[in-house]
Amino acid sequence: MFDKILIANRGEIACRVIKTAKKMGLTTVAVYSDADAEALHVQMADEAIHIGPPPANQSYIVLDKVMEAIKQSGAQAVHPGYGFLSENSKFAEALEAAGVAFVGPPKGAIEKMGDKITSKKIAKEAGVSTVPGYMGLIEDAEEAVKISNEIGYPVMLKSTAGGGGIGMSRCYGPDDLGKSFESVQRLSQNNFSNSGVFLEKFVEHARHVEVQLFGDGGGQVLALGERDCSAQRRNQKVIEEAPAPGLSDDVRSRMHATARQLGESIGYRSAGTVEFIYDPDTTEFYFLEVNTRLQVEHGVTEQVYGVDLVRWMVELGAGILPDLSELGSNLVPSGHAIQARIYAEAPHKDFRPGAGLLTNVAWPEEDGLRIDTWIQPGTEVSPLYDPMLAKVIVHEADRESARQRLMQALDDSQLYGIETNLEYCLVYPT
């Protein structure tokens, strides 16, 4: 086992990884921009290294700056979190060349499955049903209109390197495409250093269901149940739960088997998620994409299965994870978990992103309640990054108990100083 790990990220996920790393007795190294000099992840880490100005494209996603921080720290391993460089194959390649362990999938898996177009082609070749669309990069809005006229509206414009709902736009006609194309390209370039855009048919009234995978890189892949992530706002997930409610045992089993088969076909290694579009009217599901990283919503799976996926990732990165077939035989899901993402945004102002000083932050402290966050009283929330402030996660014996517990936990939470969606989440339906 290595003894020093650098977390190439910020915010909630950096704090999350640092907590597990410390439990494992590892020395932790944070990186930070000017805007995050006083951030909680910097305070929690044993060491912290400055990597540039506030904009992510001048700090957190600049490969050379992150690699220099790794060299300066002497870290033997890197956890990328989610977003930023987490699905950047050049980053994984650079770490391998430097002799630093990448706590994630290998370069080849990121290239094959991290790219949305390539992963769809692989899935189709494996006999997995995919959402109808154009499996190639689109050069301009004119080409997008031509393709969409053939597929039929509505369509979804997407960044081929995207994630977290960034670089996505639903379009109901040529005018929408014309207005959205350059915006999607720009968002993709600024957030992922890749301006590639593709599109697919938008399936109305569908549910978004995903399967958590964990592979050892040698052919063994576990499917740790599924999550429902259908409660979204502007293509950004807000409420997630595990297991997904209302699925038949047959659908659940087929979905797990399909995801596992896809992972095994490329010898997937580390944590990953296979996302599906599920049509409740036909009970059919379609492959959407693979996220070759830890998901924001991994916590609900951890609560239901009683595992620590970050720990698994670190142990696998060090080559010490036990045999997955044996590990999987002892995993039994229990109860129901629901997560609410708390954002700095104003629901009554068309969800306009918020920023500013948090004057008070108070979460309830109870058994069965988990708060993953990066904020505290006095935190300055920057408008330059993802607006997520915290994840409130509850775990109970059944779904209704978990829903009621979540409502109570949100009602007992206090966030003052800036506008948030805390009260908005209280209207989560049954």
C-alpha positions in Angstrom: 0.0 0.0 0.0 1.3 3.5 -0.9 1.3 6.0 2.0 0.5 9.3 0.3 -2.4 10.1 -2.0 -3.3 13.3 -3.9 -6.9 14.2 -4.5 -7.1 15.9 -7.9 -10.4 17.6 -7.2 -12.2 20.1 -4.9 -15.5 20.4 -3.0 -17.6 17.6 -1.6 -15.8 14.7 -3.4 -12.4 15.9 -2.3 -13.6 15.9 1.3 -15.2 12.5 0.8 -12.0 10.9 -0.5 -9.9 12.5 2.2 -12.1 11.0 5.0 -11.6 7.5 3.7 -7.9 8.0 3.0 -7.4 9.2 6.5 -9.2 6.1 7.9 -6.8 4.0 5.9 -3.8 5.8 7.5 -2.8 7.6 4.3 -1.2 11.0 4.1 -3.5 13.2 2.0 -2.6 16.0 -0.4 -5.1 18.6 -1.7 -4.9 20.9 -4.7 -6.6 24.3 -4.8 -7.2 27.4 -6.9 -7.1 31.0 -5.6 -10.9 30.7 -4.9 -10.4 27.6 -2.7 -7.5 28.8 -0.6 -9.7 28.5 2.6 -11.9 25.6 1.5 -12.7 22.7 3.7 -10.9 20.1 1.6 -7.7 22.2 2.0 -8.2 22.4 5.7 -8.8 18.6 6.0 -5.8 17.5 4.0 -2.4 16.9 5.5 -0.8 19.0 2.7 -2.2 21.4 0.1 -0.7 22.8 -3.1 -1.8 25.8 -5.1 -2.4 25.2 -8.8 -3.7 28.4 -10.3 -6.4 31.1 -10.7 -10.1 30.4 -9.9 -11.4 29.3 -13.3 -11.2 25.5 -13.7 -9.7 25.8 -17.1 -6.7 27.7 -15.6 -6.3 25.3 -12.6 -8.2 22.1 -11.9 -8.3 20.8 -15.5 -4.8 22.0 -16.5 -2.9 18.7 -16.8 0.6 20.2 -16.5 -0.3 22.1 -13.3 -1.9 19.0 -11.6 1.1 16.8 -12.7 3.5 19.4 -11.2 1.6 19.3 -7.9 1.9 15.5 -7.9 5.6 15.7 -8.5 6.0 18.4 -5.8 4.1 16.4 -3.2 5.7 13.1 -3.8 2.3 11.4 -3.8 2.4 7.8 -5.1 -1.3 7.7 -6.0 -4.0 10.0 -7.2 -7.8 9.9 -6.8 -9.5 12.0 -9.4 -13.0 12.2 -7.8 -15.7 13.0 -10.4 -15.7 15.7 -13.1 -12.5 17.7 -14.0 -9.8 15.2 -15.0 -11.6 12.0 -13.8 -12.4 10.7 -17.3 -9.4 12.2 -19.1 -7.3 9.4 -20.6 -4.4 11.7 -21.1 -4.3 12.2 -17.3 -4.3 8.4 -16.7 -1.6 8.0 -19.3 0.6 10.8 -17.7 0.3 9.2 -14.3 1.3 5.8 -15.6 4.3 7.3 -17.3 5.3 9.0 -14.0 4.9 5.8 -12.1 2.0 7.1 -10.0 -1.0 4.9 -9.3 -4.3 6.2 -10.8 -7.2 5.3 -8.5 -9.6 4.6 -11.3 -9.9 2.7 -14.6 -6.9 2.3 -17.0 -6.4 4.6 -20.0 -7.9 2.1 -22.4 -11.2 1.7 -20.5 -11.6 5.5 -20.2 -11.0 5.9 -24.0 -13.4 3.1 -24.8 -16.2 3.8 -22.3 -15.6 7.3 -21.1 -16.3 8.6 -24.6 -20.1 8.6 -25.1 -20.0 7.8 -28.8 -17.4 5.0 -28.6 -19.2 3.4 -25.6 -22.4 3.3 -27.6 -20.7 1.6 -30.5 -19.2 -1.0 -28.2 -22.6 -1.6 -26.5 -24.3 -2.0 -29.9 -21.6 -4.5 -31.0 -22.2 -6.4 -27.8 -25.9 -6.7 -28.7 -27.1 -4.1 -26.1 -30.0 -1.9 -27.1 -29.0 1.7 -27.4 -31.0 5.0 -27.6 -31.5 5.9 -31.3 -29.1 8.5 -32.5 -26.1 9.5 -34.6 -22.9 7.6 -33.6 -20.4 10.2 -34.7 -19.2 13.8 -33.9 -21.2 16.6 -35.4 -19.4 19.5 -37.0 -21.9 22.3 -36.9 -25.6 23.2 -36.3 -26.4 22.7 -40.0 -25.3 19.0 -39.8 -27.2 18.6 -36.5 -30.4 19.9 -38.1 -30.0 17.5 -41.0 -29.5 14.5 -38.7 -32.3 15.5 -36.4 -34.8 15.8 -39.3 -34.0 12.1 -40.1 -34.2 10.9 -36.5 -37.2 13.0 -35.5 -37.6 15.5 -32.7 -37.1 16.0 -29.8 -33.4 15.3 -29.7 -30.7 15.7 -27.1 -27.4 17.5 -27.9 -24.6 16.1 -25.8 -20.9 16.6 -25.1 -19.0 13.4 -26.0 -16.8 13.9 -23.0 -19.5 15.3 -20.7 -20.9 14.4 -17.3 -23.0 15.8 -14.5 -25.5 17.2 -16.9 -23.0 19.7 -18.3 -23.0 20.1 -22.1 -26.6 18.8 -22.7 -29.5 20.6 -24.4 -32.9 19.2 -25.3 -34.1 20.5 -28.7 -37.6 20.4 -30.1 -36.8 21.8 -33.6 -34.2 23.4 -35.9 -34.4 26.8 -34.1 -33.4 25.1 -30.8 -30.5 23.4 -32.4 -29.2 26.6 -33.9 -29.3 28.3 -30.6 -27.8 25.5 -28.5 -25.1 24.0 -30.6 -22.3 26.5 -30.0 -23.3 26.7 -26.3 -22.9 23.0 -25.8 -19.6 23.0 -27.6 -18.3 25.9 -25.4 -19.5 24.3 -22.2 -17.9 21.0 -23.2 -14.5 22.7 -24.0 -14.5 24.8 -20.8 -15.4 21.8 -18.5 -13.7 18.8 -20.2 -11.2 20.3 -22.6 -13.1 18.5 -25.4 -15.6 20.3 -27.7 -17.0 17.2 -29.4 -20.8 17.1 -29.7 -23.2 14.3 -30.7 -27.0 13.8 -30.5 -29.5 11.2 -29.9 -33.3 10.8 -29.8 -34.9 12.1 -26.6 -37.2 9.5 -25.1 -40.2 11.3 -23.5 -41.4 10.2 -20.1 -38.5 7.8 -19.6 -36.8 6.9 -16.3 -33.1 7.2 -15.7 -31.8 4.0 -14.1 -28.1 3.1 -13.6 -26.1 0.1 -12.4 -23.1 0.4 -10.1 -20.2 -1.7 -11.3 -16.8 -2.6 -9.8 -14.3 -4.6 -11.7 -10.8 -6.0 -11.0 -9.4 -5.5 -14.5 -9.0 -9.3 -14.8 -12.5 -10.1 -16.1 -14.4 -10.2 -12.8 -17.1 -7.5 -12.5 -19.6 -7.0 -9.7 -23.0 -5.3 -10.2 -23.9 -3.6 -6.9 -27.6 -3.0 -7.6 -29.2 -0.1 -9.4 -30.2 3.5 -8.6 -33.0 5.6 -9.9 -31.9 9.1 -10.9 -35.0 10.3 -12.8 -35.7 13.3 -10.6 -33.7 15.9 -12.5 -33.7 19.6 -13.1 -32.1 20.9 -16.4 -30.5 17.5 -17.0 -28.9 17.6 -13.5 -29.8 15.0 -11.0 -31.4 16.2 -7.8 -32.9 13.1 -6.0 -31.4 9.6 -6.3 -32.4 6.4 -4.6 -31.4 2.7 -4.4 -32.8 0.3 -5.2 -34.9 1.8 -8.1 -38.6 1.6 -7.1 -41.1 -0.1 -9.3 -38.9 -2.5 -11.3 -39.9 -6.1 -11.7 -37.4 -8.7 -10.7 -37.0 -9.7 -14.3 -36.1 -6.1 -15.4 -33.7 -5.7 -12.5 -32.0 -9.0 -13.2 -31.6 -8.2 -17.0 -30.3 -4.8 -16.3 -27.7 -6.0 -13.9 -26.6 -8.8 -16.3 -26.4 -6.4 -19.2 -24.3 -3.9 -17.3 -22.0 -6.7 -16.0 -21.6 -8.2 -19.4 -20.6 -4.8 -20.8 -18.0 -4.3 -18.1 -16.6 -7.9 -18.5 -16.3 -7.4 -22.3 -13.6 -4.8 -21.8 -12.1 -6.1 -18.6 -13.3 -3.1 -16.6 -11.3 -2.1 -13.6 -12.3 0.1 -10.6 -15.7 1.8 -10.0 -18.0 2.6 -12.9 -21.6 3.1 -13.7 -23.7 1.9 -16.7 -26.6 4.3 -17.3 -29.9 3.2 -18.9 -33.0 4.8 -20.2 -36.0 2.7 -18.9 -39.4 2.9 -20.6 -42.0 1.9 -17.9 -44.7 1.5 -20.6 -42.8 -1.2 -22.4 -40.5 -2.3 -19.6 -37.6 -2.1 -22.1 -34.4 -0.4 -21.3 -31.7 1.2 -23.5 -28.0 1.7 -22.9 -27.2 5.4 -22.5 -23.6 5.7 -21.4 -20.8 4.5 -19.1 -19.3 6.8 -16.5 -15.7 5.6 -15.9 -15.5 7.1 -12.5 -17.1 7.3 -9.1 -20.6 8.8 -9.4 -22.0 11.6 -7.3 -24.7 9.3 -6.1 -22.5 6.4 -5.1 -23.4 7.0 -1.4 -26.9 5.5 -1.7 -25.4 2.3 -3.0 -22.8 2.3 -0.2 -25.6 2.7 2.4 -27.7 -0.2 0.9 -24.7 -2.6 0.5 -22.7 -1.5 3.6 -19.5 -0.9 1.6 -17.0 1.9 1.0 -16.4 2.2 -2.8 -13.6 4.8 -2.3 -11.8 2.4 -0.1 -12.2 -0.4 -2.7 -10.9 1.9 -5.4 -7.8 2.8 -3.3 -7.1 -0.8 -2.3 -7.5 -1.9 -6.0 -5.1 0.9 -7.0 -2.6 -0.6 -4.6 -3.3 -4.1 -5.8 -4.6 -5.5 -2.5 -8.4 -5.9 -3.0 -9.5 -9.5 -2.3 -11.1 -11.8 -4.9 -14.2 -10.1 -6.3 -16.2 -13.4 -6.7 -15.7 -14.1 -3.0 -16.4 -10.6 -2.1 -19.6 -10.5 -4.2 -21.0 -13.7 -2.7 -21.1 -12.0 0.7 -22.8 -8.8 -0.4 -26.5 -8.6 0.5 -28.5 -5.4 -0.1 -30.5 -4.1 2.8 -33.2 -1.4 3.0 -33.7 1.7 0.9 -31.5 4.8 0.6 -32.4 8.2 -0.9 -30.1 11.2 -1.5 -31.0 14.8 -2.1 -28.5 17.1 -3.6 -28.4 20.6 -2.1 -27.4 23.3 -4.6 -26.6 27.0 -4.4 -29.5 28.2 -6.6 -32.7 30.1 -6.4 -35.7 27.9 -7.3 -38.1 30.9 -7.4 -35.7 32.7 -9.9 -35.6 30.0 -12.5 -32.9 28.1 -10.5 -30.4 30.9 -11.1 -27.0 29.7 -9.6 -26.2 31.4 -6.3 -22.9 32.5 -4.7 -21.7 34.3 -1.7 -20.9 33.9 2.0 -22.6 31.1 4.0 -23.2 32.6 7.4 -24.7 29.5 9.1 -24.5 25.8 8.2 -26.2 23.3 10.5 -27.1 19.7 9.8 -29.0 17.2 12.0 -26.8 14.6 13.7 -28.6 11.2 13.8 -28.0 7.6 13.2 -28.8 6.5 9.6 -28.3 10.0 8.3 -25.2 10.8 6.2 -24.2 14.3 5.1 -21.5 14.5 2.4 -20.5 18.2 2.1 -17.7 20.7 1.7 -19.3 23.7 3.4 -19.2 25.2 6.9 -20.1 28.5 8.5 -18.0 31.1 6.7 -17.6 29.3 3.4 -17.5 31.5 0.4 -19.3 29.8 -2.4 -17.8 30.7 -5.8 -20.0 31.1 -8.9 -17.2 29.5 -11.0 -17.8 25.8 -10.0 -20.6 23.3 -9.8 -23.2 24.7 -7.3 -23.6 21.5 -5.3 -23.1 22.2 -1.6 -24.0 18.9 0.0 -25.7 15.5 -0.3 -28.2 14.5 2.4 -28.4 10.7 2.4 -30.9 8.6 4.5 -31.1 4.8 4.8 -34.1 3.1 6.2 -35.8 -0.3 6.1 -38.2 0.6 3.2 -38.7 3.4 0.7 -41.6 5.2 2.5 -39.6 5.3 5.8 -36.6 6.7 3.9 -38.7 9.3 2.2 -40.2 10.5 5.4 -36.7 10.5 7.1 -35.3 12.6 4.2 -38.1 15.1 4.6 -37.4 15.4 8.3 -33.7 15.7 7.8 -34.1 18.5 5.2 -36.5 20.3 7.4 -34.0 20.1 10.3 -31.1 21.5 8.2 -30.1 25.2 8.2 -28.3 27.0 5.5 -28.2 30.8 5.7 -26.4 33.5 3.7 -27.2 32.5 0.2 -30.2 31.0 -1.6 -30.4 27.2 -2.0 -32.8 24.5 -3.1 -33.2 23.1 0.4 -36.9 23.8 0.7 -37.5 22.9 -2.9 -36.3 19.3 -2.2 -39.0 19.0 0.6 -41.7 18.6 -2.1 -40.2 15.3 -3.4 -43.3 13.2 -4.3 -44.1 9.7 -3.3 
